[in-house]
Amino acid sequence: MEDSFHISGTNLTIHLPVELDHHNAEKIKQRVDRMLATRNIRSIVFDFEKTVFMDSSGIGMIMGRYKNIRFMGGTAIAVKVSDRIRRILTLSGVYKYMDIYEGMPRQSELF
């Protein structure tokens, strides 16, 4: 999971795992929270390219990091979202809070 996090300037991209379950969500949560506390992160990109399964722990992790980055004046988006994951994000209400893209948006569409 070490190569799952990329920082470019003030942007943090998280390449989410194939299964975003309780085990993985907790690891990601801890790592991102440390980064937010020690780095000047202003935006989070959740990359769902490889993700095929997500449970409520994954949704909780995403919403928690969204709230943290918003509290700091930043923003978050979800990219490379499959139809299956989009349905989960829609049913859970995540789409109300962050933009969701099927592919990677153009730089001008970001933040």
All heavy atoms as an XYZ file, in Angstrom:
899
protein
N       0.816     -1.197      0.000
C       0.000      0.000      0.000
C       0.862      1.265      0.000
O       0.345      2.356     -0.102
C      -0.936     -0.018      1.202
C      -2.040      0.995      1.092
S      -3.286      0.908      2.370
C      -4.217     -0.498      1.869
N       2.169      1.115      0.088
C       3.067      2.259      0.118
C       2.960      3.135     -1.119
O       3.049      4.341     -1.033
C       4.525      1.794      0.297
C       4.827      1.250      1.664
C       4.573      2.232      2.782
O       5.002      3.403      2.665
O       3.936      1.851      3.771
N       2.792      2.533     -2.298
C       2.733      3.314     -3.523
C       1.322      3.809     -3.817
O       1.057      4.339     -4.879
C       3.272      2.509     -4.701
C       2.436      1.263     -4.980
O       1.684      0.841     -4.090
O       2.548      0.741     -6.090
N       0.424      3.682     -2.866
C      -0.962      4.079     -3.063
C      -1.209      5.551     -2.799
O      -2.297      6.050     -3.032
C      -1.872      3.261     -2.143
O      -1.760      1.897     -2.455
N      -0.205      6.260     -2.303
C      -0.354      7.661     -1.943
C       0.657      8.491     -2.724
O       1.851      8.195     -2.690
C      -0.109      7.856     -0.447
C      -1.028      7.041      0.412
C      -0.709      5.743      0.759
C      -2.218      7.565      0.864
C      -1.547      4.982      1.553
C      -3.076      6.806      1.655
C      -2.737      5.516      1.995
N       0.167      9.522     -3.408
C       1.054     10.404     -4.161
C       0.736     11.854     -3.821
O      -0.435     12.258     -3.878
C       0.900     10.189     -5.664
C       1.370      8.849     -6.110
N       0.509      7.788     -6.262
C       2.603      8.391     -6.408
C       1.208      6.727     -6.652
N       2.476      7.062     -6.733
N       1.765     12.605     -3.468
C       1.597     14.022     -3.172
C       2.267     14.810     -4.278
O       3.416     14.565     -4.631
C       2.205     14.384     -1.808
C       1.462     13.641     -0.701
C       2.152     15.895     -1.589
C       2.039     13.838      0.681
N       1.520     15.751     -4.827
C       2.038     16.660     -5.840
C       1.621     18.065     -5.422
O       0.430     18.404     -5.486
C       1.471     16.316     -7.218
O       1.907     17.257     -8.170
N       2.576     18.835     -4.957
C       2.240     20.161     -4.423
C       1.379     20.008     -3.185
O       1.776     19.387     -2.214
N       0.170     20.560     -3.250
C      -0.757     20.452     -2.118
C      -1.860     19.423     -2.374
O      -2.836     19.367     -1.637
C      -1.409     21.821     -1.816
O      -2.126     22.258     -2.971
C      -0.367     22.847     -1.411
N      -1.696     18.610     -3.422
C      -2.686     17.591     -3.775
C      -2.229     16.206     -3.331
O      -1.098     15.818     -3.586
C      -2.916     17.557     -5.287
C      -3.451     18.858     -5.821
O      -4.210     19.544     -5.155
N      -3.031     19.217     -7.008
N      -3.126     15.481     -2.702
C      -2.876     14.098     -2.304
C      -3.788     13.197     -3.123
O      -5.011     13.356     -3.091
C      -3.177     13.900     -0.815
C      -3.213     12.453     -0.302
C      -1.856     11.771     -0.479
C      -3.669     12.411      1.142
N      -3.196     12.266     -3.873
C      -3.967     11.275     -4.612
C      -3.841      9.944     -3.889
O      -2.735      9.507     -3.571
C      -3.464     11.138     -6.064
O      -3.591     12.402     -6.717
C      -4.266     10.092     -6.819
N      -4.989      9.324     -3.638
C      -5.032      8.028     -2.971
C      -5.551      7.013     -3.973
O      -6.704      7.087     -4.398
C      -5.949      8.056     -1.735
C      -5.545      9.182     -0.790
C      -5.934      6.703     -1.035
C      -6.593      9.498      0.250
N      -4.701      6.071     -4.378
C      -5.096      4.990     -5.274
C      -5.672      3.880     -4.395
O      -4.930      3.162     -3.728
C      -3.896      4.498     -6.094
C      -3.303      5.579     -6.936
N      -3.827      5.945     -8.150
C      -2.254      6.398     -6.710
C      -3.108      6.935     -8.657
N      -2.151      7.228     -7.797
N      -6.984      3.793     -4.382
C      -7.664      2.868     -3.475
C      -7.483      1.416     -3.904
O      -7.343      1.134     -5.095
C      -9.143      3.239     -3.399
C      -9.379      4.650     -2.835
C     -10.824      5.066     -3.019
C      -8.984      4.709     -1.373
N      -7.508      0.488     -2.944
C      -7.279     -0.929     -3.250
C      -8.485     -1.582     -3.934
O      -9.570     -1.002     -4.003
C      -7.044     -1.547     -1.873
C      -7.805     -0.675     -0.942
C      -7.694      0.713     -1.514
N      -8.297     -2.813     -4.386
C      -9.361     -3.579     -5.036
C     -10.554     -3.718     -4.097
O     -11.699     -3.540     -4.504
C      -8.840     -4.966     -5.476
C      -9.975     -5.830     -5.978
C      -7.760     -4.817     -6.528
N     -10.293     -4.016     -2.839
C     -11.347     -4.145     -1.840
C     -11.159     -3.076     -0.772
O     -10.167     -3.083     -0.050
C     -11.330     -5.528     -1.201
C     -11.691     -6.623     -2.163
C     -11.825     -7.971     -1.496
O     -11.652     -8.079     -0.259
O     -12.110     -8.942     -2.214
N     -12.110     -2.173     -0.701
C     -12.064     -1.116      0.307
C     -12.985     -1.542      1.452
O     -14.135     -1.136      1.554
C     -12.494      0.220     -0.299
C     -12.343      1.457      0.570
C     -10.942      1.554      1.164
C     -12.669      2.698     -0.231
N     -12.438     -2.415      2.301
C     -13.189     -2.966      3.424
C     -12.635     -2.404      4.730
O     -11.789     -1.519      4.727
C     -13.128     -4.496      3.409
C     -11.688     -5.024      3.401
O     -10.742     -4.241      3.625
O     -11.525     -6.231      3.156
N     -13.114     -2.940      5.847
C     -12.712     -2.439      7.158
C     -11.192     -2.434      7.336
O     -10.617     -1.449      7.801
C     -13.375     -3.263      8.269
C     -12.885     -2.900      9.637
N     -13.243     -1.727     10.251
C     -12.045     -3.535     10.477
C     -12.649     -1.656     11.434
N     -11.923     -2.749     11.599
N     -10.561     -3.510      6.969
C      -9.115     -3.657      7.140
C      -8.350     -2.572      6.367
O      -7.504     -1.868      6.926
C      -8.682     -5.055      6.686
C      -7.235     -5.324      6.828
N      -6.630     -5.460      8.053
C      -6.260     -5.459      5.907
C      -5.335     -5.670      7.870
N      -5.092     -5.680      6.580
N      -8.636     -2.444      5.091
C      -7.944     -1.447      4.261
C      -8.347     -0.028      4.612
O      -7.509      0.878      4.596
C      -8.210     -1.711      2.781
C      -7.495     -2.936      2.287
O      -6.381     -3.239      2.706
N      -8.139     -3.675      1.393
N      -9.625      0.185      4.915
C     -10.098      1.533      5.226
C      -9.395      2.083      6.465
O      -9.021      3.265      6.500
C     -11.612      1.528      5.426
N      -9.187      1.251      7.455
C      -8.521      1.701      8.687
C      -7.068      2.102      8.412
O      -6.588      3.123      8.920
C      -8.588      0.609      9.752
C      -8.050      1.040     11.097
C      -8.819      2.195     11.732
O     -10.028      2.328     11.493
O      -8.181      2.969     12.478
N      -6.365      1.329      7.625
C      -4.980      1.657      7.271
C      -4.905      2.978      6.511
O      -4.049      3.819      6.789
C      -4.364      0.549      6.415
C      -4.037     -0.711      7.149
C      -3.429     -1.718      6.190
C      -3.126     -3.026      6.865
N      -2.545     -4.011      5.938
N      -5.792      3.138      5.542
C      -5.803      4.366      4.739
C      -6.139      5.561      5.621
O      -5.492      6.607      5.550
C      -6.795      4.245      3.565
C      -6.297      3.181      2.585
C      -6.986      5.589      2.865
C      -7.332      2.766      1.550
N      -7.133      5.398      6.467
C      -7.556      6.473      7.372
C      -6.384      6.971      8.217
O      -6.123      8.170      8.289
C      -8.678      5.965      8.271
C      -9.074      6.911      9.362
C     -10.061      6.254     10.301
C     -10.192      7.076     11.557
N     -10.941      6.408     12.600
N      -5.677      6.049      8.841
C      -4.553      6.429      9.703
C      -3.455      7.139      8.921
O      -2.924      8.153      9.370
C      -4.002      5.189     10.406
C      -4.951      4.613     11.421
C      -4.453      3.306     12.007
O      -3.384      2.810     11.678
N      -5.259      2.716     12.887
N      -3.144      6.616      7.762
C      -2.071      7.205      6.948
C      -2.447      8.601      6.444
O      -1.648      9.528      6.515
C      -1.750      6.270      5.782
C      -0.668      6.746      4.884
C       0.618      5.969      5.088
N       1.670      6.520      4.267
C       2.061      6.038      3.107
N       1.506      4.937      2.641
N       3.024      6.615      2.431
N      -3.665      8.747      5.952
C      -4.100     10.055      5.437
C      -4.180     11.069      6.574
O      -3.755     12.220      6.407
C      -5.451      9.934      4.701
C      -5.994     11.307      4.338
C      -5.284      9.086      3.450
N      -4.686     10.673      7.714
C      -4.769     11.602      8.845
C      -3.387     12.098      9.266
O      -3.217     13.276      9.597
C      -5.499     10.966     10.026
C      -7.003     10.870      9.788
O      -7.502     11.464      8.801
O      -7.679     10.192     10.592
N      -2.392     11.224      9.232
C      -1.016     11.654      9.538
C      -0.522     12.664      8.501
O       0.111     13.652      8.836
C      -0.074     10.453      9.588
C      -0.073      9.727     10.906
C       1.099      8.766     11.032
N       1.199      7.813      9.942
C       0.662      6.597      9.939
N      -0.010      6.179     10.991
N       0.817      5.797      8.915
N      -0.814     12.390      7.225
C      -0.395     13.305      6.162
C      -1.069     14.665      6.300
O      -0.429     15.705      6.120
C      -0.701     12.716      4.788
C       0.179     11.565      4.399
S      -0.306     10.972      2.763
C       0.757      9.572      2.596
N      -2.354     14.653      6.616
C      -3.077     15.922      6.773
C      -2.530     16.735      7.942
O      -2.529     17.959      7.898
C      -4.577     15.669      6.958
C      -5.326     15.131      5.746
C      -6.778     14.850      6.105
C      -5.235     16.076      4.565
N      -2.052     16.049      8.968
C      -1.528     16.734     10.145
C      -0.114     17.274      9.931
O       0.278     18.244     10.576
C      -1.547     15.794     11.345
N       0.638     16.657      9.020
C       2.053     17.031      8.887
C       2.405     17.700      7.562
O       3.512     18.228      7.427
C       2.945     15.794      9.047
O       2.620     14.838      8.028
C       2.773     15.170     10.424
N       1.524     17.681      6.604
C       1.802     18.261      5.280
C       0.773     19.338      4.960
O      -0.297     19.372      5.545
C       1.726     17.182      4.184
C       2.578     15.984      4.426
C       3.898     16.149      3.718
N       4.666     14.933      3.758
C       5.182     14.358      2.703
N       4.976     14.842      1.503
N       5.918     13.277      2.831
N       1.084     20.164      4.006
C       0.161     21.199      3.567
C      -0.711     20.652      2.435
O      -0.568     21.037      1.284
C       0.932     22.446      3.109
C       0.011     23.572      2.730
O      -1.101     23.682      3.229
N       0.460     24.417      1.828
N      -1.632     19.765      2.776
C      -2.527     19.155      1.801
C      -3.791     20.012      1.713
O      -4.403     20.325      2.725
C      -2.904     17.711      2.200
C      -1.657     16.848      2.399
C      -3.877     17.101      1.196
C      -0.844     16.630      1.151
N      -4.188     20.364      0.484
C      -5.385     21.176      0.264
C      -6.443     20.463     -0.566
O      -7.566     20.943     -0.675
C      -5.026     22.503     -0.410
C      -4.235     23.413      0.468
C      -5.150     24.001      1.544
N      -4.372     24.570      2.616
C      -4.543     24.288      3.888
N      -5.463     23.424      4.255
N      -3.816     24.842      4.811
N      -6.088     19.337     -1.166
C      -7.072     18.591     -1.940
C      -6.735     17.107     -1.904
O      -5.567     16.724     -1.862
C      -7.139     19.084     -3.381
O      -5.893     18.923     -4.014
N      -7.787     16.302     -1.899
C      -7.641     14.852     -1.915
C      -8.371     14.320     -3.146
O      -9.521     14.684     -3.398
C      -8.228     14.197     -0.656
C      -7.505     14.687      0.598
C      -8.159     12.676     -0.754
C      -8.116     14.183      1.899
N      -7.687     13.460     -3.888
C      -8.282     12.766     -5.026
C      -8.358     11.290     -4.661
O      -7.331     10.655     -4.435
C      -7.445     12.948     -6.313
C      -8.043     12.141     -7.460
C      -7.315     14.422     -6.678
N      -9.568     10.761     -4.556
C      -9.778      9.337     -4.313
C      -9.870      8.654     -5.667
O     -10.824      8.869     -6.413
C     -11.068      9.094     -3.525
C     -11.040      9.632     -2.131
C     -11.670     10.824     -1.825
C     -10.387      8.946     -1.121
C     -11.661     11.327     -0.530
C     -10.364      9.440      0.167
C     -11.003     10.637      0.476
N      -8.869      7.842     -6.012
C      -8.811      7.161     -7.308
C      -9.347      5.735     -7.139
O      -8.727      4.890     -6.502
C      -7.371      7.141     -7.804
C      -7.204      6.527     -9.178
O      -8.098      5.766     -9.616
O      -6.181      6.790     -9.812
N     -10.500      5.461     -7.751
C     -11.188      4.182     -7.627
C     -10.901      3.233     -8.790
O     -11.640      2.275     -8.982
C     -12.701      4.412     -7.555
C     -13.187      4.901     -6.225
C     -13.269      6.245     -5.961
C     -13.587      4.004     -5.254
C     -13.735      6.708     -4.737
C     -14.054      4.445     -4.030
C     -14.125      5.807     -3.765
N      -9.859      3.488     -9.555
C      -9.602      2.707    -10.764
C      -9.596      1.200    -10.515
O     -10.148      0.430    -11.301
C      -8.288      3.127    -11.408
C      -8.001      2.395    -12.693
C      -6.758      2.913    -13.395
O      -5.854      3.452    -12.736
O      -6.717      2.769    -14.630
N      -8.990      0.736     -9.442
C      -8.860     -0.698     -9.177
C      -9.953     -1.252     -8.261
O     -10.060     -2.451     -8.076
C      -7.496     -0.978     -8.549
C      -6.340     -0.662     -9.457
C      -5.028     -0.924     -8.767
C      -3.862     -0.537     -9.673
N      -2.584     -0.657     -8.976
N     -10.761     -0.384     -7.683
C     -11.716     -0.798     -6.656
C     -12.950     -1.469     -7.257
O     -13.600     -0.908     -8.132
C     -12.142      0.416     -5.811
O     -10.976      1.074     -5.314
C     -13.013     -0.018     -4.645
N     -13.241     -2.673     -6.787
C     -14.432     -3.400     -7.227
C     -15.395     -3.665     -6.071
O     -16.544     -4.030     -6.296
C     -14.074     -4.737     -7.925
C     -13.301     -4.483     -9.202
C     -13.321     -5.659     -7.000
N     -14.921     -3.494     -4.830
C     -15.766     -3.731     -3.661
C     -15.514     -2.644     -2.633
O     -14.369     -2.267     -2.375
C     -15.455     -5.101     -3.028
C     -16.178     -5.317     -1.727
C     -17.496     -5.744     -1.722
C     -15.544     -5.082     -0.526
C     -18.168     -5.933     -0.518
C     -16.205     -5.273      0.679
C     -17.515     -5.697      0.674
N     -16.611     -2.134     -2.056
C     -16.489     -1.162     -0.975
C     -17.646     -1.377     -0.012
O     -18.800     -1.481     -0.434
C     -16.522      0.268     -1.529
C     -16.428      1.320     -0.445
S     -16.187      3.010     -1.047
C     -17.592      3.232     -2.102
N     -17.332     -1.452      1.279
C     -18.387     -1.604      2.272
C     -18.552     -0.293      3.045
O     -17.963      0.724      2.693
C     -18.125     -2.800      3.190
C     -16.879     -2.650      4.053
O     -16.299     -1.544      4.121
O     -16.487     -3.651      4.682
N     -19.342     -0.326      4.100
C     -19.631      0.892      4.857
C     -18.383      1.483      5.513
O     -18.307      2.698      5.720
C     -20.700      0.622      5.915
O     -20.257     -0.365      6.831
N     -17.390      0.659      5.805
C     -16.135      1.176      6.363
C     -15.425      2.063      5.345
O     -14.841      3.091      5.709
C     -15.205      0.031      6.759
O     -15.798     -0.771      7.738
N     -15.475      1.676      4.088
C     -14.885      2.484      3.028
C     -15.594      3.815      2.876
O     -14.963      4.865      2.732
N     -16.914      3.782      2.924
C     -17.693      5.014      2.842
C     -17.373      5.919      4.030
O     -17.169      7.123      3.867
C     -19.201      4.692      2.793
C     -19.526      3.963      1.490
C     -20.033      5.968      2.926
C     -20.881      3.298      1.488
N     -17.296      5.332      5.204
C     -16.957      6.104      6.404
C     -15.583      6.737      6.318
O     -15.386      7.894      6.711
N     -14.615      5.990      5.780
C     -13.267      6.526      5.631
C     -13.271      7.710      4.670
O     -12.674      8.746      4.940
C     -12.319      5.427      5.132
C     -10.865      5.841      4.984
S     -10.451      6.706      3.443
C     -10.783      5.447      2.242
N     -13.971      7.566      3.553
C     -14.030      8.646      2.563
C     -14.698      9.885      3.158
O     -14.176     11.002      3.049
C     -14.770      8.175      1.293
C     -13.895      7.163      0.556
C     -15.113      9.353      0.385
C     -14.619      6.413     -0.522
N     -15.835      9.702      3.803
C     -16.544     10.849      4.377
C     -15.749     11.506      5.502
O     -15.744     12.736      5.626
C     -17.932     10.422      4.872
C     -18.897     10.123      3.749
S     -19.056     11.466      2.538
C     -19.716     12.780      3.555
N     -15.073     10.719      6.294
C     -14.249     11.286      7.363
C     -13.109     12.126      6.827
O     -12.828     13.224      7.327
N     -12.430     11.632      5.776
C     -11.334     12.405      5.186
C     -11.883     13.635      4.475
O     -11.274     14.691      4.478
C     -10.537     11.583      4.179
C      -9.687     10.415      4.645
C      -9.245     10.354      6.091
N     -10.239      9.592      6.827
C     -10.662      9.856      8.066
N     -10.156     10.819      8.762
N     -11.584      9.149      8.652
N     -13.060     13.499      3.854
C     -13.706     14.652      3.226
C     -13.966     15.741      4.277
O     -13.650     16.913      4.065
C     -15.023     14.236      2.567
C     -15.874     15.416      2.186
C     -15.618     16.136      1.021
C     -16.917     15.834      2.999
C     -16.378     17.234      0.685
C     -17.683     16.936      2.664
C     -17.409     17.636      1.515
O     -18.165     18.738      1.184
N     -14.534     15.358      5.420
C     -14.818     16.338      6.474
C     -13.540     16.985      6.988
O     -13.501     18.196      7.227
C     -15.585     15.674      7.617
C     -17.002     15.345      7.251
C     -17.726     14.654      8.387
C     -19.135     14.279      7.967
N     -19.865     13.591      9.043
N     -12.489     16.187      7.150
C     -11.222     16.741      7.624
C     -10.642     17.760      6.651
O     -10.206     18.830      7.055
C     -10.196     15.630      7.864
C     -10.517     14.776      9.053
O     -11.409     15.078      9.837
N      -9.811     13.668      9.197
N     -10.629     17.434      5.366
C     -10.037     18.342      4.381
C     -10.903     19.585      4.217
O     -10.388     20.693      4.041
C      -9.756     17.633      3.026
C      -8.795     18.456      2.159
C     -11.020     17.348      2.261
C      -7.382     18.474      2.628
N     -12.213     19.454      4.287
C     -13.106     20.618      4.206
C     -12.905     21.535      5.407
O     -12.921     22.754      5.276
C     -14.569     20.181      4.113
C     -14.937     19.523      2.816
C     -14.880     20.448      1.636
N     -15.879     21.497      1.799
C     -15.914     22.607      1.095
N     -15.028     22.834      0.169
N     -16.848     23.500      1.300
N     -12.725     20.957      6.588
C     -12.476     21.742      7.803
C     -11.215     22.584      7.644
O     -11.123     23.687      8.173
C     -12.351     20.806      9.014
C     -12.089     21.523     10.297
C     -13.105     22.212     10.935
C     -10.824     21.513     10.864
C     -12.862     22.887     12.124
C     -10.570     22.184     12.052
C     -11.599     22.870     12.689
N     -10.251     22.060      6.885
C      -8.985     22.768      6.653
C      -9.080     23.718      5.454
O      -8.092     24.306      5.054
C      -7.880     21.741      6.431
C      -7.643     20.855      7.632
S      -6.616     19.397      7.284
C      -5.187     20.100      6.540
N     -10.267     23.837      4.859
C     -10.455     24.733      3.732
C     -10.158     24.106      2.385
O     -10.068     24.805      1.379
N     -10.006     22.787      2.352
C      -9.676     22.091      1.115
C     -10.884     21.432      0.486
O     -12.028     21.686      0.860
N     -10.611     20.559     -0.472
C     -11.667     19.889     -1.212
C     -11.265     18.454     -1.543
O     -10.086     18.111     -1.443
C     -12.000     20.678     -2.503
O     -13.126     20.100     -3.129
C     -10.836     20.702     -3.445
N     -12.253     17.652     -1.942
C     -11.996     16.253     -2.304
C     -12.875     15.872     -3.487
O     -13.986     16.391     -3.630
C     -12.287     15.337     -1.118
N     -12.355     14.963     -4.325
C     -13.115     14.424     -5.450
C     -12.852     12.926     -5.555
O     -11.881     12.420     -4.999
C     -12.760     15.108     -6.791
C     -11.307     14.836     -7.184
C     -13.073     16.587     -6.760
C     -10.969     15.265     -8.611
N     -13.731     12.249     -6.282
C     -13.557     10.830     -6.587
C     -13.411     10.696     -8.099
O     -14.190     11.286     -8.850
C     -14.760     10.029     -6.102
N     -12.398      9.929     -8.551
C     -12.144      9.767     -9.984
C     -12.066      8.291    -10.346
O     -11.878      7.435     -9.488
C     -10.841     10.477    -10.433
C     -10.922     11.967    -10.155
C      -9.616      9.872     -9.784
N     -12.229      8.029    -11.655
C     -12.160      6.675    -12.216
C     -13.120      5.731    -11.504
O     -12.781      4.617    -11.135
C     -10.732      6.154    -12.185
C      -9.759      7.040    -12.956
C      -8.360      6.509    -12.894
C      -7.385      7.467    -13.557
N      -5.993      7.081    -13.347
N     -14.344      6.206    -11.355
C     -15.378      5.481    -10.625
C     -16.167      4.594    -11.586
O     -16.716      5.072    -12.575
C     -16.314      6.481     -9.910
C     -17.440      5.759     -9.204
C     -15.528      7.343     -8.940
N     -16.236      3.313    -11.292
C     -17.017      2.371    -12.107
C     -18.504      2.550    -11.800
O     -18.888      3.187    -10.809
C     -16.596      0.939    -11.797
O     -16.979      0.594    -10.473
N     -19.350      1.954    -12.621
C     -20.796      2.022    -12.391
C     -21.170      1.445    -11.023
O     -22.007      1.990    -10.318
C     -21.560      1.278    -13.486
C     -21.548      2.016    -14.812
O     -21.303      3.242    -14.815
O     -21.787      1.367    -15.845
N     -20.539      0.341    -10.680
C     -20.842     -0.320     -9.399
C     -20.492      0.584     -8.208
O     -21.293      0.744     -7.286
C     -20.059     -1.629     -9.318
C     -20.291     -2.381     -8.055
C     -19.432     -3.628     -8.011
N     -19.777     -4.407     -6.857
C     -19.948     -5.694     -6.845
N     -19.786     -6.384     -7.939
N     -20.261     -6.319     -5.747
N     -19.304      1.151     -8.229
C     -18.882      2.029     -7.137
C     -19.707      3.317     -7.145
O     -20.068      3.837     -6.091
C     -17.365      2.317     -7.219
C     -16.564      1.017     -7.079
C     -16.947      3.340     -6.171
C     -16.747      0.277     -5.759
N     -20.045      3.819     -8.331
C     -20.894      5.020     -8.419
C     -22.233      4.772     -7.725
O     -22.742      5.636     -7.007
C     -21.121      5.431     -9.862
C     -22.034      6.654    -10.003
C     -22.268      7.030    -11.444
N     -21.092      7.602    -12.043
C     -20.738      8.885    -11.932
N     -21.478      9.706    -11.235
N     -19.646      9.322    -12.515
N     -22.817      3.595     -7.926
C     -24.085      3.272     -7.266
C     -23.934      3.298     -5.751
O     -24.801      3.818     -5.038
C     -24.599      1.908     -7.712
C     -25.408      1.950     -8.989
C     -26.155      0.645     -9.237
N     -25.275     -0.508     -9.381
C     -24.718     -0.897    -10.525
N     -24.957     -0.245    -11.625
N     -23.929     -1.951    -10.565
N     -22.850      2.743     -5.259
C     -22.606      2.742     -3.808
C     -22.457      4.174     -3.300
O     -23.038      4.544     -2.279
C     -21.355      1.897     -3.468
C     -21.614      0.426     -3.778
C     -20.960      2.087     -2.002
C     -20.373     -0.450     -3.751
N     -21.676      4.987     -4.006
C     -21.477      6.377     -3.594
C     -22.776      7.177     -3.667
O     -23.042      8.035     -2.822
C     -20.394      7.033     -4.448
C     -18.984      6.457     -4.309
C     -18.038      7.101     -5.314
C     -18.460      6.620     -2.890
N     -23.598      6.876     -4.664
C     -24.884      7.566     -4.810
C     -25.853      7.164     -3.704
O     -26.462      8.025     -3.055
C     -25.500      7.269     -6.191
O     -24.586      7.723     -7.203
C     -26.831      7.971     -6.364
N     -25.982      5.863     -3.459
C     -26.895      5.382     -2.419
C     -26.488      5.855     -1.031
O     -27.336      6.101     -0.176
C     -26.983      3.853     -2.446
C     -27.715      3.262     -3.646
C     -27.545      1.755     -3.678
C     -29.190      3.637     -3.617
N     -25.187      5.993     -0.816
C     -24.702      6.427      0.497
C     -24.782      7.941      0.679
O     -24.612      8.440      1.777
C     -23.262      5.963      0.701
O     -22.403      6.643     -0.205
N     -25.019      8.669     -0.407
C     -25.121     10.128     -0.317
C     -23.820     10.872     -0.514
O     -23.789     12.096     -0.434
N     -22.739     10.167     -0.793
C     -21.436     10.811     -0.973
C     -21.474     11.808     -2.125
O     -20.855     12.871     -2.057
C     -20.318      9.757     -1.197
C     -19.014     10.403     -1.607
C     -20.126      8.919      0.059
N     -22.249     11.512     -3.173
C     -22.306     12.394     -4.346
C     -22.800     13.799     -3.994
O     -22.543     14.753     -4.720
C     -23.191     11.783     -5.428
C     -24.665     11.907     -5.141
C     -25.411     12.936     -5.704
C     -25.308     11.011     -4.302
C     -26.764     13.064     -5.432
C     -26.642     11.128     -4.030
C     -27.375     12.154     -4.587
O     -28.702     12.281     -4.306
N     -23.499     13.945     -2.880
C     -23.992     15.260     -2.457
C     -22.861     16.163     -1.984
O     -23.010     17.377     -1.959
C     -25.002     15.109     -1.325
C     -26.274     14.404     -1.715
C     -27.170     14.255     -0.512
C     -28.395     13.424     -0.841
N     -29.217     13.183      0.356
N     -21.747     15.563     -1.599
C     -20.666     16.322     -0.986
C     -19.445     16.494     -1.871
O     -18.701     17.457     -1.717
C     -20.242     15.647      0.330
C     -21.388     15.538      1.287
C     -22.078     14.347      1.438
C     -21.813     16.641      2.002
C     -23.151     14.251      2.309
C     -22.891     16.555      2.875
C     -23.552     15.359      3.017
O     -24.618     15.278      3.866
N     -19.206     15.561     -2.757
C     -18.021     15.675     -3.596
C     -18.334     15.304     -5.031
O     -19.257     14.535     -5.296
C     -16.866     14.828     -3.056
C     -17.033     13.340     -3.163
S     -15.579     12.403     -2.645
C     -15.523     12.750     -0.918
N     -17.553     15.878     -5.942
C     -17.718     15.564     -7.359
C     -17.180     14.173     -7.635
O     -16.154     13.765     -7.076
C     -16.980     16.583     -8.226
C     -17.645     17.955     -8.190
O     -18.870     18.024     -7.978
O     -16.929     18.949     -8.385
N     -17.880     13.446     -8.513
C     -17.514     12.077     -8.869
C     -17.344     12.021    -10.380
O     -18.235     12.426    -11.124
C     -18.597     11.083     -8.407
C     -18.756     11.159     -6.884
C     -18.268      9.670     -8.857
C     -19.934     10.381     -6.339
N     -16.193     11.526    -10.836
C     -15.875     11.450    -12.254
C     -15.632     10.009    -12.662
O     -14.966      9.269    -11.936
C     -14.610     12.264    -12.568
C     -14.736     13.727    -12.251
C     -14.361     14.230    -11.007
C     -15.214     14.619    -13.198
C     -14.472     15.574    -10.718
C     -15.326     15.970    -12.920
C     -14.949     16.440    -11.671
O     -15.060     17.772    -11.389
N     -16.138      9.624    -13.837
C     -15.890      8.274    -14.349
C     -14.435      8.109    -14.754
O     -13.839      7.065    -14.549
C     -16.789      7.981    -15.544
C     -18.223      7.744    -15.148
C     -19.106      7.459    -16.340
O     -18.586      7.153    -17.422
O     -20.335      7.545    -16.171
N     -13.870      9.116    -15.355
C     -12.467      9.105    -15.761
C     -11.690     10.113    -14.950
O     -12.098     10.491    -13.858
N     -10.602     10.557    -15.508
C      -9.803     11.585    -14.857
C     -10.200     12.926    -15.474
O     -10.108     13.100    -16.675
C      -8.314     11.316    -15.066
C      -7.441     12.208    -14.254
S      -7.715     11.878    -12.504
C      -6.280     12.616    -11.826
N     -10.684     13.866    -14.684
C     -11.106     15.148    -15.229
C      -9.914     15.957    -15.744
O      -8.774     15.727    -15.339
C     -11.775     15.851    -14.036
C     -11.202     15.188    -12.847
C     -10.838     13.785    -13.246
N     -10.211     16.903    -16.619
C      -9.167     17.811    -17.093
C      -8.686     18.657    -15.929
O      -9.409     18.891    -14.963
C      -9.715     18.709    -18.198
C     -10.044     17.962    -19.473
C     -10.483     18.948    -20.529
N     -11.645     19.694    -20.084
C     -12.877     19.554    -20.561
N     -13.093     18.689    -21.535
N     -13.868     20.263    -20.102
N      -7.467     19.107    -16.016
C      -6.874     19.913    -14.950
C      -7.739     21.138    -14.632
O      -7.871     21.522    -13.477
C      -5.457     20.352    -15.350
C      -4.642     20.901    -14.212
C      -4.305     19.880    -13.151
O      -4.306     18.684    -13.389
N      -4.051     20.338    -11.952
N      -8.355     21.723    -15.650
C      -9.191     22.915    -15.446
C     -10.456     22.605    -14.647
O     -11.053     23.507    -14.086
C      -9.560     23.528    -16.797
O     -10.335     22.614    -17.547
N     -10.871     21.344    -14.588
C     -12.067     20.961    -13.838
C     -11.755     20.681    -12.382
O     -12.662     20.551    -11.565
C     -12.696     19.709    -14.454
C     -13.230     19.918    -15.838
C     -13.766     18.631    -16.443
O     -13.066     17.602    -16.383
O     -14.883     18.680    -16.982
N     -10.495     20.528    -12.063
C     -10.098     20.186    -10.702
C      -9.985     21.420     -9.824
O      -9.457     22.433    -10.235
C      -8.760     19.443    -10.710
C      -8.758     18.079    -11.367
C      -7.351     17.517    -11.390
C      -9.696     17.124    -10.659
N     -10.463     21.346     -8.664
C     -10.304     22.285     -7.577
C     -10.324     23.700     -8.052
O      -9.754     24.594     -7.798
C      -9.045     21.958     -6.781
C      -8.928     20.478     -6.535
C      -7.962     19.729     -7.170
C      -9.824     19.845     -5.723
C      -7.870     18.369     -6.955
C      -9.725     18.486     -5.511
C      -8.739     17.740     -6.119
